[in-house]
Amino acid sequence: MLHWLKGTPFQLAEDQGRYDRDTFWEQIDHGRQGTMNRRIFTTVPVLIFLLASYSNHWHTLATIVNLVFLLVAVIPKLEAMDHVRVAGINED
């Protein structure tokens, strides 16, 4: 949801449509990279991956599936992917 939905959940007079083309992730901390909020949102999927892999005793198939979902969750959060729309998906 953070990387798909665009705009603000409610319109504020002071934003004047400034965030209409940005996803929620791009709006966090006014687009600044490396803030504590962004680090937490990036760390949580990694921790979930580690807990899930540990709980299934690092079973190969389950770990591969978990790794794929981890990559889907973390790659869009990288600084290089800021305002990037892969294959035109989610463009206006």
DSSP file (Angstrom, degrees, kcal/mol; ACC not computed):
  #  RESIDUE AA STRUCTURE BP1 BP2  ACC     N-H-->O    O-->H-N    N-H-->O    O-->H-N    TCO  KAPPA ALPHA  PHI   PSI    X-CA   Y-CA   Z-CA
    1    1 A M    >>        0   0    0      0, 0.0     4,-1.6     0, 0.0     3,-0.8   0.000 360.0 360.0 360.0 -36.1    0.0    0.0    0.0
    2    2 A L  T 34  +     0   0    0      1,-0.2    23,-2.5     2,-0.2    24,-0.3   0.823 360.0  37.6 -63.2 -30.4    2.8    2.4    0.8
    3    3 A H  T 34 S+     0   0    0     21,-0.2    -1,-0.2    20,-0.1    20,-0.1   0.388 120.1  44.8-103.8   2.8    4.2    2.1   -2.8
    4    4 A W  T <4 S+     0   0    0     -3,-0.8    -2,-0.2     1,-0.0     2,-0.2   0.810  89.9  76.2-112.9 -50.0    1.0    1.9   -4.7
    5    5 A L     <  -     0   0    0     -4,-1.6    19,-1.2     1,-0.0     2,-0.3  -0.435  63.9-155.9 -72.6 137.6   -1.6    4.5   -3.5
    6    6 A K  B     +A   23   0A   0     17,-0.2    17,-0.2    -2,-0.2    14,-0.1  -0.782  48.0  23.3-112.3 157.3   -1.0    8.1   -4.6
    7    7 A G  S    S-     0   0    0     15,-2.4    13,-0.1    12,-1.0    20,-0.1  -0.182  94.0 -56.5  85.3 179.4   -2.1   11.4   -3.1
    8    8 A T        -     0   0    0      1,-0.1     3,-0.1     4,-0.0    -2,-0.1  -0.700  39.4-124.9 -96.3 151.3   -3.0   12.1    0.5
    9    9 A P  S    S+     0   0    0      0, 0.0     2,-0.3     0, 0.0    -1,-0.1   0.739 100.0  20.5 -67.5 -19.9   -5.8   10.3    2.3
   10   10 A F  S    S-     0   0    0      2,-0.0     2,-0.4     0, 0.0    -3,-0.0  -0.992  88.4-112.3-145.9 146.0   -7.4   13.6    3.0
   11   11 A Q        -     0   0    0     -2,-0.3     2,-0.4    -3,-0.1     3,-0.0  -0.657  29.0-166.7 -84.5 128.2   -7.1   17.0    1.3
   12   12 A L    >>  -     0   0    0     -2,-0.4     4,-0.9     1,-0.1     3,-0.6  -0.875  25.6-129.6-109.9 147.0   -5.4   19.7    3.3
   13   13 A A  T 34 S+     0   0    0     -2,-0.4     3,-0.2     1,-0.2    -1,-0.1   0.844 105.2  55.4 -63.8 -33.3   -5.6   23.3    2.2
   14   14 A E  T 34 S+     0   0    0      1,-0.2    -1,-0.2     2,-0.1    -3,-0.0   0.725 100.0  57.2 -78.3 -19.2   -1.8   23.8    2.6
   15   15 A D  T X4 S-     0   0    0     -3,-0.6     3,-2.5     2,-0.1    -1,-0.2   0.807  78.3-166.8 -81.9 -25.9   -0.7   20.9    0.3
   16   16 A Q  T 3< S-     0   0    0     -4,-0.9    -3,-0.1     1,-0.3    -2,-0.1   0.806  72.4 -52.5  47.3  40.4   -2.6   22.4   -2.7
   17   17 A G  T >  S+     0   0    0     -5,-0.3     3,-1.2     1,-0.1    -1,-0.3   0.595 100.6 134.1  77.9  10.9   -2.3   19.1   -4.6
   18   18 A R  T <  S+     0   0    0     -3,-2.5     3,-0.3     1,-0.3    -2,-0.1   0.816  75.6  41.6 -62.8 -31.3    1.5   18.9   -4.2
   19   19 A Y  T >  S+     0   0    0      1,-0.2     3,-1.0     2,-0.1   -12,-1.0   0.259  80.7 105.2-102.2  11.8    1.4   15.2   -3.2
   20   20 A D  T <  S+     0   0    0     -3,-1.2    -1,-0.2     1,-0.3    -2,-0.1   0.796  87.2  40.8 -64.7 -28.3   -1.2   14.1   -5.8
   21   21 A R  T 3  S+     0   0    0     -3,-0.3     2,-0.3    -4,-0.3    -1,-0.3   0.424 102.6  86.5 -99.4  -0.1    1.5   12.4   -8.0
   22   22 A D  S <  S-     0   0    0     -3,-1.0   -15,-2.4     1,-0.0     2,-0.1  -0.768  72.6-129.0-102.7 145.8    3.5   10.9   -5.0
   23   23 A T  B  >  -A    6   0A   0     -2,-0.3     4,-1.0   -17,-0.2   -17,-0.2  -0.344  35.7-100.3 -78.5 170.5    2.9    7.6   -3.3
   24   24 A F  H >> S+     0   0    0    -19,-1.2     4,-1.0   -23,-0.4     3,-0.6   0.893 124.6  54.6 -59.8 -39.0    2.6    7.5    0.5
   25   25 A W  H >4 S+     0   0    0    -23,-2.5     3,-0.6     1,-0.2    -1,-0.2   0.907 106.5  50.6 -62.0 -41.3    6.2    6.2    0.7
   26   26 A E  H 34 S+     0   0    0    -24,-0.3    -1,-0.2     1,-0.2    -2,-0.2   0.697 108.9  53.5 -70.5 -18.4    7.5    9.2   -1.3
   27   27 A Q  H X< S+     0   0    0     -4,-1.0     3,-1.9    -3,-0.6    -1,-0.2   0.660  78.0 114.6 -89.0 -18.0    5.6   11.6    1.0
   28   28 A I  G X< S-     0   0    0     -4,-1.0     3,-1.4    -3,-0.6     4,-0.2  -0.337  96.4  -5.4 -59.8 128.6    7.1   10.3    4.2
   29   29 A D  G >  S-     0   0    0      1,-0.3     3,-1.8     2,-0.2    -1,-0.3   0.828 126.5 -67.6  53.9  37.0    9.2   13.0    5.8
   30   30 A H  G <  S-     0   0    0     -3,-1.9    -1,-0.3     1,-0.3    -2,-0.2   0.801  95.0 -56.4  56.5  33.8    8.6   15.3    2.8
   31   31 A G  G <  S+     0   0    0     -3,-1.4    -1,-0.3     1,-0.3     2,-0.2   0.443  93.0 148.2  84.1   0.0   10.7   13.0    0.6
   32   32 A R    <   -     0   0    0     -3,-1.8     3,-0.5    -4,-0.2    -1,-0.3  -0.489  40.1-135.8 -70.4 137.2   13.9   13.0    2.6
   33   33 A Q  S    S+     0   0    0      1,-0.2    -1,-0.1    -2,-0.2    45,-0.0  -0.591  76.0  25.8 -91.2 153.5   15.8    9.8    2.4
   34   34 A G  S    S+     0   0    0     -2,-0.2    -1,-0.2     1,-0.2     2,-0.1   0.637  79.3 147.6  76.4  15.5   17.5    8.0    5.3
   35   35 A T     >  -     0   0    0     -3,-0.5     4,-2.2     1,-0.1    -1,-0.2  -0.336  62.5-106.5 -79.4 167.8   15.2    9.3    8.1
   36   36 A M  H  > S+     0   0    0      1,-0.2     4,-2.3     2,-0.2     5,-0.2   0.893 118.9  54.3 -61.5 -41.2   14.3    7.2   11.1
   37   37 A N  H  > S+     0   0    0      1,-0.2     4,-2.3     2,-0.2    -1,-0.2   0.925 110.2  46.1 -60.2 -44.9   10.7    6.6    9.9
   38   38 A R  H  > S+     0   0    0      1,-0.2     4,-1.4     2,-0.2    -1,-0.2   0.872 110.7  53.4 -67.1 -36.6   12.0    5.2    6.6
   39   39 A R  H  X S+     0   0    0     -4,-2.2     4,-2.3     2,-0.2    -1,-0.2   0.902 109.6  48.4 -64.2 -40.0   14.6    3.1    8.3
   40   40 A I  H  X S+     0   0    0     -4,-2.3     4,-2.2     1,-0.2    -2,-0.2   0.934 110.0  50.9 -65.3 -46.0   11.9    1.5   10.5
   41   41 A F  H  < S+     0   0    0     -4,-2.3    -1,-0.2     1,-0.2    -2,-0.2   0.767 114.8  45.1 -64.1 -24.1    9.6    0.8    7.6
   42   42 A T  H  X S+     0   0    0     -4,-1.4     4,-0.9    -5,-0.2    -1,-0.2   0.818 111.9  51.1 -84.8 -34.7   12.6   -0.9    5.8
   43   43 A T  H  X S+     0   0    0     -4,-2.3     4,-2.5     1,-0.2     5,-0.2   0.841  97.3  67.2 -73.3 -34.1   13.7   -2.9    8.9
   44   44 A V  H  X S+     0   0    0     -4,-2.2     4,-2.4     1,-0.2     5,-0.2   0.915 100.4  47.1 -59.1 -47.9   10.3   -4.4    9.7
   45   45 A P  H  > S+     0   0    0      0, 0.0     4,-2.3     0, 0.0    -1,-0.2   0.875 111.9  52.4 -62.0 -33.8   10.1   -6.6    6.5
   46   46 A V  H  X S+     0   0    0     -4,-0.9     4,-2.4     2,-0.2    -2,-0.2   0.924 110.3  47.2 -66.2 -43.3   13.7   -7.8    7.1
   47   47 A L  H  X S+     0   0    0     -4,-2.5     4,-2.7     2,-0.2     5,-0.2   0.900 111.1  51.2 -64.0 -40.7   12.8   -8.7   10.7
   48   48 A I  H  X S+     0   0    0     -4,-2.4     4,-2.7    -5,-0.2     5,-0.2   0.911 109.6  51.3 -62.9 -41.2    9.7  -10.5    9.6
   49   49 A F  H  X S+     0   0    0     -4,-2.3     4,-2.6     2,-0.2     5,-0.2   0.934 111.5  47.0 -59.3 -47.2   11.7  -12.4    7.0
   50   50 A L  H  X S+     0   0    0     -4,-2.4     4,-2.4     1,-0.2    -2,-0.2   0.912 113.8  47.1 -64.0 -42.6   14.2  -13.5    9.6
   51   51 A L  H  X S+     0   0    0     -4,-2.7     4,-2.4     2,-0.2    -1,-0.2   0.913 113.9  47.6 -64.6 -42.4   11.5  -14.6   12.1
   52   52 A A  H  X S+     0   0    0     -4,-2.7     4,-1.4    -5,-0.2    -2,-0.2   0.908 114.0  46.9 -66.0 -41.4    9.6  -16.5    9.4
   53   53 A S  H  <>S+     0   0    0     -4,-2.6     5,-3.0    -5,-0.2     6,-0.3   0.896 113.8  47.7 -68.1 -39.5   12.8  -18.2    8.2
   54   54 A Y  H ><5S+     0   0    0     -4,-2.4     3,-1.4    -5,-0.2    -2,-0.2   0.894 109.2  53.7 -67.3 -39.1   13.9  -19.1   11.7
   55   55 A S  H 3<5S+     0   0    0     -4,-2.4    -1,-0.2     1,-0.3    -2,-0.2   0.784 110.0  46.6 -70.7 -25.1   10.4  -20.5   12.6
   56   56 A N  T ><5S-     0   0    0     -4,-1.4     3,-1.2    -5,-0.1    -1,-0.3   0.208 117.1-113.9 -99.6  18.2   10.4  -22.8    9.7
   57   57 A H  T < 5 -     0   0    0     -3,-1.4    -3,-0.2     1,-0.3     3,-0.1   0.823  63.7 -66.9  58.3  36.8   13.9  -24.0   10.4
   58   58 A W  T 3 <S-     0   0    0     -5,-3.0    -1,-0.3     1,-0.2    -4,-0.1   0.807  72.0-172.3  55.3  35.9   15.3  -22.4    7.2
   59   59 A H    <>  -     0   0    0     -3,-1.2     4,-2.6    -6,-0.3     5,-0.2  -0.399  25.5-127.6 -56.6 131.9   13.4  -24.9    5.0
   60   60 A T  H  > S+     0   0    0      1,-0.2     4,-2.2     2,-0.2     5,-0.2   0.894 100.8  42.7 -58.1 -51.6   14.7  -24.2    1.5
   61   61 A L  H  > S+     0   0    0      1,-0.2     4,-2.3     2,-0.2    -1,-0.2   0.924 117.0  46.9 -64.8 -44.9   11.4  -23.7   -0.4
   62   62 A A  H  > S+     0   0    0      1,-0.2     4,-2.5     2,-0.2    -1,-0.2   0.882 111.9  51.3 -65.0 -37.7    9.8  -21.6    2.3
   63   63 A T  H  X S+     0   0    0     -4,-2.6     4,-2.4     2,-0.2    -1,-0.2   0.887 109.3  50.3 -67.7 -37.8   12.9  -19.5    2.7
   64   64 A I  H  X S+     0   0    0     -4,-2.2     4,-2.2    -5,-0.2    -2,-0.2   0.922 111.8  47.6 -64.8 -43.7   13.0  -18.8   -1.1
   65   65 A V  H  X S+     0   0    0     -4,-2.3     4,-2.0     1,-0.2    -2,-0.2   0.924 113.3  48.3 -62.6 -44.1    9.4  -17.8   -1.1
   66   66 A N  H  X S+     0   0    0     -4,-2.5     4,-2.2     1,-0.2    -2,-0.2   0.876 109.6  53.1 -62.9 -37.6   10.0  -15.5    1.9
   67   67 A L  H  X S+     0   0    0     -4,-2.4     4,-2.5     2,-0.2    -1,-0.2   0.893 106.5  52.4 -65.9 -39.9   13.1  -14.0    0.2
   68   68 A V  H  X S+     0   0    0     -4,-2.2     4,-2.1     1,-0.2    -2,-0.2   0.937 112.1  45.3 -60.8 -46.4   11.1  -13.2   -2.9
   69   69 A F  H  X S+     0   0    0     -4,-2.0     4,-1.6     1,-0.2    -1,-0.2   0.853 110.2  55.1 -67.3 -33.6    8.5  -11.4   -0.8
   70   70 A L  H  X S+     0   0    0     -4,-2.2     4,-2.2     2,-0.2     5,-0.2   0.930 108.7  47.9 -62.6 -44.3   11.2   -9.6    1.1
   71   71 A L  H  X S+     0   0    0     -4,-2.5     4,-2.3     1,-0.2    -2,-0.2   0.886 109.3  53.2 -64.3 -38.4   12.7   -8.3   -2.1
   72   72 A V  H  < S+     0   0    0     -4,-2.1    -1,-0.2     1,-0.2    -2,-0.2   0.833 114.8  42.8 -63.8 -31.3    9.3   -7.2   -3.3
   73   73 A A  H  < S+     0   0    0     -4,-1.6    -2,-0.2    -5,-0.2    -1,-0.2   0.794 122.0  35.9 -84.5 -29.3    8.9   -5.3    0.0
   74   74 A V  H >< S+     0   0    0     -4,-2.2     3,-1.6    -5,-0.1     4,-0.5   0.841 101.8  67.0 -98.5 -36.6   12.4   -3.8    0.2
   75   75 A I  G >< S+     0   0    0     -4,-2.3     3,-1.5     1,-0.3     6,-0.2   0.890  98.7  53.7 -57.3 -42.9   13.5   -2.9   -3.4
   76   76 A P  G 3  S+     0   0    0      0, 0.0    -1,-0.3     0, 0.0     8,-0.1   0.705 103.1  60.6 -64.9 -14.6   10.9   -0.2   -3.8
   77   77 A K  G <  S+     0   0    0     -3,-1.6    -2,-0.2    -4,-0.1    -3,-0.1   0.553  79.9 110.0 -87.7  -7.8   12.2    1.4   -0.6
   78   78 A L  S X  S-     0   0    0     -3,-1.5     3,-1.3    -4,-0.5     4,-0.1  -0.327  78.0-121.3 -68.4 150.4   15.8    2.0   -1.9
   79   79 A E  G >  S+     0   0    0      1,-0.3     3,-1.5     2,-0.2    -1,-0.1   0.842 111.7  60.1 -60.8 -34.1   16.9    5.5   -2.7
   80   80 A A  G 3  S+     0   0    0      1,-0.3    -1,-0.3     3,-0.0    -2,-0.0   0.704 101.4  55.1 -67.8 -18.7   17.5    4.6   -6.3
   81   81 A M  G X  S+     0   0    0     -3,-1.3     3,-1.8    -6,-0.2     2,-0.3   0.328  74.7 131.2 -97.2   7.7   13.9    3.7   -6.7
   82   82 A D  T <  S-     0   0    0     -3,-1.5     3,-0.1     1,-0.3    -5,-0.1  -0.477  87.3  -5.9 -66.2 123.8   12.5    7.0   -5.5
   83   83 A H  T 3  S+     0   0    0     -2,-0.3     2,-0.5     1,-0.2    -1,-0.3   0.686 100.8 138.3  62.1  23.8    9.9    8.3   -8.0
   84   84 A V    <   -     0   0    0     -3,-1.8     2,-0.6    -8,-0.1    -1,-0.2  -0.849  39.3-161.3 -98.5 131.8   10.7    5.4  -10.4
   85   85 A R    >   -     0   0    0     -2,-0.5     3,-1.2    -3,-0.1     2,-0.3  -0.943  17.4-139.2-113.1 108.7    7.8    3.7  -12.1
   86   86 A V  G >  S-     0   0    0     -2,-0.6     3,-2.2     1,-0.3    -2,-0.0  -0.519  80.0 -12.7 -73.6 127.2    8.8    0.3  -13.4
   87   87 A A  G 3  S-     0   0    0     -2,-0.3    -1,-0.3     1,-0.3     3,-0.1   0.740 122.2 -67.2  54.9  27.8    7.4   -0.5  -16.8
   88   88 A G  G X  S+     0   0    0     -3,-1.2     3,-1.2     1,-0.2    -1,-0.3   0.567  89.5 154.7  75.4   7.6    5.0    2.4  -16.5
   89   89 A I  T <   +     0   0    0     -3,-2.2    -1,-0.2     1,-0.3    -3,-0.1  -0.527  67.7   8.4 -71.6 133.0    3.0    0.8  -13.7
   90   90 A N  T 3  S+     0   0    0     -2,-0.3    -1,-0.3     1,-0.2     2,-0.2   0.747  93.2 142.0  69.6  27.6    1.2    3.3  -11.5
   91   91 A E    <         0   0    0     -3,-1.2    -1,-0.2     1,-0.1   -70,-0.0  -0.635 360.0 360.0 -91.6 157.6    2.0    6.3  -13.7
   92   92 A D              0   0    0     -2,-0.2    -1,-0.1   -71,-0.1    -2,-0.0   0.426 360.0 360.0 -91.4 360.0   -0.5    9.1  -14.3
